[in-house]
């Protein structure tokens, strides 16, 4: 964009973005279905335990699942109605998981606990408590409990907040539309985060393919001299935490480190909007914006959807499928997960539903590596994807750890660029899980 310094990072790729079908479509509010399926596992950390039983009459926004530990977030009902069952059900990331099935009574009765607050009168600790009790997690896909991120160890001095408005994942436009339509909520949520952490400096990073979002956020941010909008080069994975930090403030997170190690906390713009709803209106996280798109859906849309709404219901409200449907992905094509059924529900980390036809899904046979080093060139973390993949296939996970496999952000850039069509990211993901498992076992021994 003319007039801006466009920031970026080393590495990355430029896949086709395919955002044109929904980037100009306003968010529509979807009416809840007759039955919602609310999984008890919707965040990184221990699953929730149900605090309701079959037959209970519950209200919209009522807590129905309680977190077992500090790294967790409670679950709330997105409708008022009756608890029909608590049972195993399809899950978009776990395959199967325990869920509370609620029959919607159509009355939309709010729980008595829901009431708004005044940000200026709230002390930081009380704000963190509200965020936790509201069940807010990172809504960019990772679903890390937000109250944990806002409670750094005392030896970590945080001086910078970054909001991620890059939305570099192809097809998805949820954050784009949130920034255009609800910039005030996002800035309010950012100011809340700044108050909690006592930080005076904040940045919002937005890719330069979203000029309307940049202008909408800048219009509100101008009221606050310590909130800065930074324009980022359109490149994948620009929205990854470490890449955002490097591009915006020039700090590099060390290997095996976290953003807080360089004095930074990163949150998604949708998370900031959810924090705004929790503080201003007292509303827990019971709905989220998703993008429904791809050539396999009749009417691509951006929708505000109640948590627990089945994919099948949402697709039907978008005119149903079209063409020869080949694959349905929860999220985007780079980091999303293919689904085995349309009975899976929307959870807190669901950013989109991508329906791909046979012409969009191309399969090709894996070939021999030609040592082109393209996977090394595009890796935003400066890893050696081919070597990590090879060691993983040989189950040499110790060598994978020596090559810093746990630093991989699973962006998929290596698999995308590989001319031999090797499943590099899939093999590396296996190695990461094995490495994490090995470390947990070692910790238990000690």
N, C-alpha and C positions, 0 to 999 in steps of 0.2 A: 504493500500500500504506500502511496506517495505521502511523504511527510512523517513517516515512522521509521525508526531503526528496527529492522526485523531481526529477531534473535533466534538462535538455534544451537545445535550441539553437533558433535562429530558422529558420523555413521548414520544409520537410518535408511529408509526406503521411501518410494513414492508409488504406492499401489493405487489403482483406480479408486476414487473415493465414493462414487455413486450416491451422493447426498442430495442430488437434484430433485428426487421424488418427494422429499419431505422437508427440506430446509426452509421452505417458505410457507409451510402449513402450520397454522396456529394449533396450540394444544387443545384437544377436545376432552371433556370430562366423560369418562365411561361409566354408565350406570352399573352398579354391582350385580353379579349374577345371583341366582336363587340359592346357590351353595358356594361358600368359599372354603378353600383348603389351605390352612395356615401352618406351614412347617415350623417345628420347634427349633430347627437349626437354620438360622439365616445370617450367621456371622462367623468370623474366625474366632475360635474358642469353643468352650464346652457348650453342648446343647442345653436348651432350656427345659425345665420341668413344668408340666401343666399345673396351673393353680385353679383350674375349673374341672368339673366332672360332667360326664354325660347327663343330659337333661337340664343342665343349668341354663337359665335365661340370662343372657349377657347383653351389654350395650356397646355401641360403637366407641372405640377408643379404650375399652376396658382391658386391663392387663390380664392375659390368659396364660402366659408362660413366663417363668422367672428364671433368670440366669443363675447358674451354679457358682460362678466365680467372678473375679474382677474383670478378666478378659471375656466379656460376654455382654449381651444386651437383651432386655426383656422383650416379649412379643405381645402385641395388642390385637384385638379384634377389629377388622376393617368394616364390620357391619354389626347391627343389632340383630339378635335372634336367639336360637337355641343350639346348644352343643349337641350334635347328633352322634358323634363318635370321636375317639382318640385312637388313631390306628396308623399303620404303615401306609405310605402313599408315595406316588412318584415324586421325585425331587429333581430340579433342573441341574444341580451340580453333584449331588450324592448318588443319584440313581433312584434310591429309596430312602425314606426317612419318616420318623414319627410326625404326625400332623394332627391338628385339631380341626375337625370338620364342623362348620357352623352353617346352619340353615338360616338364611336371611329372612327376617319377618317383614321387611319393607318399610319399617317405621322410622329407621334412621335415627334412633334415640341415642343421644350422646351420654357418655358416662359422666356421673356427677363430679368426678375428679378433674375434669377438663376446665381449666380457667387460665386466662392470660396473666402475664406479669409485665412489670415495667423494668426494662433493662437497666436503667440508671440507678434504680434502688436495690438491685440484686448484687450481693457480694459474689466474687468469683467461685467460691466453693459451692454455693447454692446453684449457680448456673450449671456447673458440672453435674450436680445431682439431678437437675431437671433434664439435662441432655441424656444422662444415663437412663433415668426413669422413662424417658420418651422413646427409648429403644433405638436411638440414632446410630447408624453405622456408616462407613464410607460408601457412598453411592456411585462411585466410579466403577465398581465391580468387585473390589477386594473385600468389602463388607467388614473392615476392621472396626471394632467398637470405638466410636468417636471420643467418648469420655476418657478412654485410656490414652489416646493420642494427646488429649488436652491435660494430661496429668503426668508430665515428664518427670524423671528423677531429679532430685534437688541439685545434682551435680551437672545437669544439662541446662545451660543458660540459653533460652530461646530469645532471639532478637528479631526474627523475621517470620511472617506468615505469607504463604503463597496459596492462592486459590487457583485450581486447575480448571481452566475453561477451554483447554486445547481441543478436546474431543477429536483426537486424531484417528480413532477407529473408523474405518470405512462404513458407509451406510447410516450410521447413527447420527441423529440430530436432536436428541433430548436436551443436552446441555445448551446447545445453540438456541433452541426455542425458549428455554428457561431464562437465558440471559437477555433475549429480546423482550420477552413478555413480563419477566419478574425480576428485573435488575434491582429494584428496591429491596426485595426480600433477600437477595444474594448479598448485597452490601450490608444489610442489617445483620445477617448471620456472620459475616466477616467481622463486623465491629464487635459482635458478641465474643468471637474467638479471640480477638485482640484484647478485650477486657479480661478474659479468663487468664491469658498468659502474660498480661502486662506488657504487651508488645506495642510499640509505637509505629512500626513500619510494616506495611503490607503491600503485596503485589497480586494482581490478577493477570494471568497469562492466557491469551486468546490467539489462536492461529489466524493468519491473515486472509483465510478464505471465508471469514465470518465478519465482514465489515459492518453489518447491521448490529451484530452483537457487541462489537467493539464500541460503536457509537452509543448504544443503549447503556452499557456499563459505564462508559466514560461520563455520560450525562449525570449519573447519580454520584459517581466517585468524585466529581469535581467539588462536591460539597465538603469533602474531607481531604485536607492537604497531605495527609500521611498515607493515603490509599492511591496506588499507582497502577495504571493499566499498561501492560507490556504486550506488544504485538510480536507474535512468534511466527517463524517460517512454517508453512504447511508441510509437515514431514512426519512420517510415522517412525518411532513412537514418541512424538513430542510431548505427549501427556504423561509419560512415566515420571515418577517423582524425581529421580536422580537427574534426568534430562532437563526437567523444568528448572531445577535448582541451578544446574550448570548454565543453562541458557539465560536465565533471568538475573542471577546475582554472581555468577562466575565461581561458585564454590563447588568442589567435587567431594561427594560423599565417599569415604574410604571403603575399600573392599570389606564386605561383611558388616558394614556400618549402616546406620539409619540417618534420615534427615536431621534428627535432633543432635547427632554428633557434630553437625556443622551449624547448629543454632537455628534450625528451620523446622517448621511444621507445615505440611502440605495437606490441604483438604480440597475436595471436589466442590464445584459451584452448587451442585444439587444438594450436597451435604449442608452447605451454608444455608440454602433455602429451607431445608428441613429444620435446622436449628432456629431459624427465624420463626417458623410455624410453631415450634415448641415453646419459645419464649413469649411471643406476642399473643398467640391464641391458645397455648396450653395443649396443642394437638400433637399426640405422639406420631411416630412414623407408621402410618397405616395405608399410605398410598404413595405412588411415585409415577413419574413421567417415563414412558417407554416409547421407542420408535418401532413401528411395525412396518416392515418394508421388504423389498426384494421382488423379483419378477413373479414369484409364486403367490403373491397376495393381490387381490383385485383392487383394493383401495388402500395404498400406503398412507399411514397416519402417524401423528404424534398424539399419544393418549395419556391422560391422567387416570391411572388404573388402581383400584383397591388391591392391596396385598392379599394374595390367596386366590386371585382370579385365574381360572384355568386358561392355558394358551388357546384351547379349542374355542372357548367362548369369545375371546378377543379377536381371533381370526375370523370368526363368523360375523362379528360386528364390523369387520373391515371388508365385508363382501365375500368372504370365503376365499378359497384358493383358486388358482388358475394355472393353466399349462400343466406340464408333467412335473409334479413336485418331487424333488430329489432329496433335499435336505432341509431340516428346520434347526436353526441355531439359536440358543439363548445368548444374547449379546451380539457382537460383531464377528466378521469372518476371520479376524486375526487372532483374537484371544477368547472368543466365545466357545461354547460347548454344544456339539450336535446332540439332539434329543431323540430318544427312542419312542416317545409317545407325546401326543398333544394334550394329555391329561395333566402334565406338569403345571404347577401354579407359578404366578409371578411372585418373586421374593424380593427382599429389600435390595439385593444386588443385581436385579434384572434390569439391564439398560435397554434391551430391545429384543424383538423377535424377528429373525431374518429367515425368510422363506425363499429358498433357491430352487430354480428349475434345473432340468437336466442340461440345458444349454449353458447355465452358469457354473455348474459343477463339472470340472474336467478332471478325470483321473488319468494318471500316466504311470508307466512302470518305472520303478527305481533303477537307475543305471550306476555305472562305476564313477567314482569321484575323478574329476580331471585336474584336481589341484589348482583350481582357478583362484582360490582364496576370497571369493566374493562374500562368503559367509563371515569371514573375518573383517572385511572392509565395512560391512553394514552393521555389525554388532555394536549397539550403542554402549555396551559395557566393556568393550575391548577384550572379549573372551575369544576362545578358539573353538567354535561350535563343532567343526568336523572332528577334532580330537576328542572332545567331550562325548560326542555321539558314538564314536568308535569304541571308546573305553566303556561306555554304558552298555553297548551291545555285547561286549565281552564280559560284562558284569564286574568290571574292574572299577568299583566305586571309590576305592581309595585314591586312584589316580585322578578321578573326576574331582574329588575334594581338593587335591593338590592344585588343580587348575581352576579353582574357585567356582565350582559349579553352582554353589548356593547364591552367587551374585546374579545369576541369570534371572531376568525379569519375565521370561516366557512370552516375549513379544511376537515371536514367530518370524522375525525378519530374515533369519538364516534359512528357514525352510522355504520362504517365499522366493528368495533370490537364487536358490540352488538350481543350476541347470540340470543336475543329475536327479533332481526330484527326490532327494533323500529326506526322510522324516527326521530331520535334525532335532527340532524342538521336542518332538514326542519322546525321542530317546533321552534327551537332556532332562526332560521332566521326570522320567523314571529315575534317572540318576539322582536328581534333587530329592525325590521322596525317599530313596534308599539312604542318602546321606543324612537326611533329617532323622530317619528311623535309627540309624547307627548312633547318632549323637544322643538321642533320647535314651538308648540302651546304656551308653557309657555313663550318662548322668545318673541313671538309676543304680548302676553298680557302685558309684561313689557316694 
